[in-house]
Amino acid sequence: MDEAKIPYHLRDNEKKFPQLKPLMNSSEAYYESSRCLFCYNAPCIQACPTSIDIPLFIRQINTGNLAGAATTIYKSNYLGNTCGKVCPTEVLCEGACVFNKINIQSLEIGRLQNFATDNAIQVHQKIFDIPADNGKNIAVIGAGPSGISCACELRKEGYNVDIYEAKNNPSGLALHGVAPYKITNKEALQEVEFLKEQFGFNIFYNKRIENVSDLENLESKYNSIFIGVGLGNSVEIKIKGEDKINCVGATEFIEEIKTKPIEKPIAKNVIVLGGGNTAMDAASESLHLGSEKVILAYRRSEIEMKAYRFEYDLAKVSGVESVFNVAPIEIVGETDVEGVKFIRTETINGKLVNIPGSEFIINCGLVIKATGQMKQTSMLTNIKGLTFDESGRISVNETNGQTSNLKYFAGGDAVNGGAEVVNAVAEGKIAGKGIHEFLSKRN
């Protein structure tokens, strides 16, 4: 996407967030790629959910074969540029790098991946040859990472693919829910445009699939359907005062930063409730937007947080403060948020309990709830024969992504409950292969 097509207010928002992984120049890429040992049975490949041949694409970069490097990446991971930016490389490929064992800085694999794929996007490199239409039609519900990946895999086999997206832009969380200092809107949108050029799938925006009639229409028109819907709004924590002005969900907070103009100053003091990666993002973003004090409040201990350690360290470096073993019991204030009442907690015999008489209040003007997202069950329960696990996730055959309703396949958050973008990409590709195998056998 041309930068001129990105609304000015979104570009202004992004200026507040310097990129964690800025694009390398050619000299940086050459010298960094020179450090690779090109390991046999490379552990970085084993750590990548999409099994990119990392030593190969790094060698290709080092020898000046950028087109070959991009091809190696994209043939394994259709969102290679996005994943290079947003993947927790510190715990995946870079975390597995053998240099870690001898206390040497691991290779910057994510940035090298971006160097090659960004070049391919900018020069409109042709990577895939798409065969003639095979006469079969596939519907994909959701233009997030799993849906896009599934569409690419199916187009490689000649299927006509139509993606139905409820929002007015693609990329799911990559555009709407990933912190702006990890990936810009421009980068997320450019890659989708690049993939549309490569594969020729269709995306219909503002086309929410939600009721029985919508589903029956798809079932009558398409040979198979892929479910790639993400998670919904933030979970309510069900405490008094949760409905007050300036008590918001983390997912909604991040989406507003990524897609809307910032019309008013952020609160001077912010409290973020939660201990996951999204909580770390929301806390760091608040400081970037001008908050003077941001407190991360988690009901358990520091070592029990679900966030990756590097994410928590990043938040601390940004200036985020933390309080542990505190549970929110009330959002205080008249109509607007004025603070949060907490009670201290402790773990007894493995169970978290409140400590009577330990209540206290921390004042703030904004509360961000990073306490998980709801599953989008309203649409899914309208699909006949679809089954779910005990956590409300769609049950699928892990080898091919097929659901209990054989016409439907699924991947991404609706199946894994909210894993990484790269996991969604991998599951979409598996389902695409599964759909092709299933329809081929029916001939």
N, C-alpha and C positions, 0 to 999 in steps of 0.2 A: 504494500500500500504506500502511495506517495505521501510524504510527510504533510504536504499541503492539504490532504484530505482528512487529516486528523484535526478535530476541532481545537481551536486555540487554547481553550480552557484546559483541555486534557494535556496539551503540551506544557502549559504552565504548571499543572499539577506535577508532571513528571520531573520538572526541573528541581523540585524539592527533594528528589530521591536519587542521589548518585548511584550508579549501578555497582552492585557487588562484584560482578564479573564483567568488567568492561572489555570491549572487543580488542583483541590483540592486533598489533600491526605485523607486517611480514617478518620483520627482524625478531620480534618477540617470539613469534610462532616458530621460526627457524631454530632459535637457540633453545627454546623449551622442548621442542620435539627432539633435539639432539640428545637430551638427557635420558630418553627412553632406552631401557635395556632389551626391549623386544623379547620379553620372557617367553620361554616355552610353556605351554599350558598356562597362559597368563591369568593370574587371579583377578585382574580387572575385568576380563571378559566374563568370568564366572559370577562376578558381583553385579553385572548389568542385567536387569530384567529382560532387556531386548537383545542380549548377547551380541552387541556390536563387536566386531573384530578391532579392538582398540589399538593394539600394536601395529596392525596393518595400516590403519588410516593415519596413525602418527608417522610411520615411515613414509607414507605417501606425501604427507605435508613436508617432511624433511627433505624429500627429493624434488620438491616443487610441483608435485602432481596433485594440485588442489581438486581438480575435477574427479580424479580417482578417489581421493579421500572422501569427498562428499558422496560419491556413489556408494562407497563402502558403508558409510553411516546410514544413508537413506534406505538402503536395501534391507537393513535390520530394523531401523526405527524411522517411521514416516514423519515423526515430529522431532527430528534430530536437532534442529536449532533450538526449539523450545525446551527440550529436555536438557540440552547443554547448559541452559540458563537456570532452569528451575529445579533440576534434580538435586537431591541431597548428596552430591558427589562425595562429600566428606565422609559419608558412611557407606557409599556404594563403590564405584570404581576407584576413586582416589583413596578411599579408606582401605581398599584392598591392595594398593600399590606396594610392591616389595620394599620400596624405599622407607616406608614407615618402620620396618623391622630394624633398620640401622640408623634411625633418628635423622633421616634426611627428608627434606620437604618432598612430599609426593608430587608427581607430575600434575600439572593443571590440565587434566583431561577435559573437563567441561569447557574451558576457554579454548582449547585446541579444537574441540568439536564445533564450537561456535565459529571459529575462524574459517573452517572449511565450508560449513553449511551456509554461513552468511555470504560467502563469495558465490556459492552456487545460486543463491536466491537473487543476488544483485545482478548477475550476468544471465539470469534465466536459463541456467544450464539444463539441457534435456538429459534426463537420467533413465526414464522408463519408456518402453515402447508398448503402447496399449493395443491389444488385438481388436479385431472387428467385434461388433456387438453380437453377443451369443443368443439374444432374443429373450433373456430372462431379466426380470426387474426385482430390485431389492430396495426396501425402505429402511432407512436408519433414523431412529428417533433420538435426536440430540446431536449437536455439532461440536461436542467436546472432544477431548483427545481420543477416547475409545471409539466414538462414532466416526471421526475423521480417519483414524487408522483402519477401521473395518472397511470404510468406503474405498480407501486406496487399495487394500488387498483384493477387494472384489473387482475393482476396475481392471486390475492386472489380469483378471481372468475373463474380461469381456462383458461383465454384467453392467446393466444400466443401474445407477445408484442415485436415489433421491434422498437427501437428508432434510428432515423436518426439525427446525430449531425454534424454540419458544421465544427466544430473545432476538434482538435485532443485530447481533454480531455472533461470530463463531468462537470457538476455542474454549468454551466452558470456563473452568477455574483459571486457566492460563491467562485469560483476558479479564475475567470478572473477580477472581478470588485470590490470585497470587500477588504478594506484596510488590508494589511498583519498583522497588529497588532491586528486584530479582529479574524482572522482565518488563519491558515497556509495551504499551499497546501497539506501537508501530511494529515491533518485532513479532508479536503474536499474530497480528493480522497479515503481515507480509508473508509469513510462512504458509498460512492457509491459502492465500492467493497463489503462491508458488505451487502448492499441491493441486489446486484446482486447474492450473495450467498444465501440470504434468499428467493428471489423471482424468479430468473432464467429468467429475461428479457434479451433481446439482445440489445447491443449498437453498431451501425455501425458509426465509426468516419470518418471524412473528407468526409461526404456524404451530401453535401448541396442540399436541395430541393428548387428549385428556379423558374423553368419554367413550362409551361403548360404540356410538355411531362413528366416531373418528377411527377407532380401531377396526371396526367392521369394514370401513371404506378401504383402509390399508390392506386388510386381509384379502379383499376381493381384487385388488389391483396388483399385488406384489407376490412373488413366489416365496419370499422369506422376509422376515423383519428382524432388525437388530435393535435392541434396547440399550441406548447409551446415555440415559438420563443421569444427571448428577444428584447430589443431595439437595435438600430444601433449605428453608430458613433456619436460623439458629434455634436451638432447643430452649424452651422456657424453663427457668429454674424454679418457678412457682414459689416466689417469696413476696411478701408484702411490698408494695411500691414499685414492682417491676414495670408497671405501665406508665411511670413518670417520664416526662420529657427529658431527653438526653440519656435514657437507658436503652442501649442499642445492642444488637447482635454483632459479633465480630465479622461474620461473613457479609452482612449488609454494610457494615462500616467500610470494609475493604473495597467492596464493589462500588460504593459511592465515590471513593477516592479515585478508583480506576476509570469510572465512566461518566462522572458528573462534575460540573464546576464546583469548586469550594467557595461557597457564597458567604460564609461567616467564619470568624476566627474559632479555632478549636478551644475547648475549655482549658483554663490555666492548670487545673489539677485533674488527672484522669486515673481511674482505677480499672484495671483489666482483670476480669475473673477467669481463671483457668490456668492450666499448666501444659498445654500442648503447643505445637508449632504455630498454630493460628494465633494463639495468645501472644506469642513472642513477636509475630509480625505486627499485630495490632498495637502492641506496646511501643515498638520501635517507630512505627508510622506516626503515632501520636506525637512523639518527640520531634520528628522531622517536620511535622505540620505546625509546630510552635508551642506545644504544651511545655510548661516549666517543670512539672513534676508528674511522673507516671509511676504508679505502683502496680506491680503484678501480684495478685493475691491468689494463693492456691491452698486448697483445703487439706492437702497432705504435705509431706516433707519434700525438700528439694530433690532428694535422690529418687523419689517416686514420680516425679514429673514425666509425662510422656514425650515432652519435647526432646529433640536431638540436643545433645550437649552444645554443639557448635551454634545452634539457634539461640540457646539461652545465653551463651557467651556473647553473641552478637548484640542481644538486647541489653546486656549489662554494659558493654562497651559504649552503646548508644546513650546510656545514662538511666536506664530503667532500674528502679528499686524493687525489692521483693519482700513479701511477708509470707511465711509458710505456716501451715497448720492453723489456718483460719477459714471458717465457713461463713458466707454471707447469710444473714437471716432477715434483713430488711434494707430496702432502698429508701433512704430518708429524704424528706423535703416536702414542700407544699404541692406545687404542680410540677416544678422542675427538680431534677436531681440535685441534692445538696450534700449527699454523703452516703456511705454504706455502713450499716451496723453489722459487725462480725461477732462470732463467738469462737474462742480458741478450741482446737481439737487435739486429740491424741489417739494413738493406736494401742488398743488393749486386746491381747489375744487375737491379733490379726484383724480386728474390727475397728473402724474409725468411729470415735464417739466424741460428743461435745463435752466441754468442761464447764459445769454449772457455775454461774456467777462470773464468767470471764468475758462478758460482752464489752465491746468498745466500738467507737465510731471513728471512721476516717473521713474527713471532708473532701469533697470533689465536686466538679461540675459536669462530669461525664462518666458513665459506667459502660464498659464494653464487655459483653458476655461472650467469652470464648469457651463455651461449654458444650460444644458439639452441634451437629446439624440434624434436622429431622429427615427421615426418609420420605420420598415422594410416593407414598402408597396409594393415593387416590386414583391415579391413572393405572398403576400396576394391578390393583385389585380388580379392574375391569377386564383383564385378560383372562379368558377362560382357561382353567387348568394350570395356571402358573402357581408354582409352589415357592415357599420361602423358608429360610432357616429360622432358628430360634431368635436371631437378632433382627429379623425382618429383611434380610438380604435375599435377593433372588437366588434360588438354587440352580446351579448349572453343572453340566458335565465339564470338569476342568480341562479335559483334553481337547474339547472343541467348542465350548461356550454355549452348547444347546440347553435350552430350558426344558421343563416338563411338558410344555406345549411345544411340540416339535417344530412348529412353524417359526418360533421365536428363538433368537439367540441373544445373549446379553454379555456385557462387560463393563468395566469401570466402577464408579462409586456404588451403583445399585447392586453390584455383585460383591465387591470387596469391602464395602462399608466406609470407604474414604481413604484409600492408600495414595501413593504418589502418582503424579502425571505419567511417569514412565511405566508404571504398572498398568494404568488404563490403556496406554498405547499397546503394550504387549497383549493385553486381553482382547482388544479390538482386532488385532492381527490374527490371533488364535481363532476368534469367532469367524472372521472372514474366510479363513481356510476351512473352518468347520462347515460354513454355509455352502461353500463350493463343493466339498466332499459329499455333503448330504444331498444337494440337488443333482449332482452328477450320478449318484447311485439310483436316483428315482427315474432316470431316463430309460 
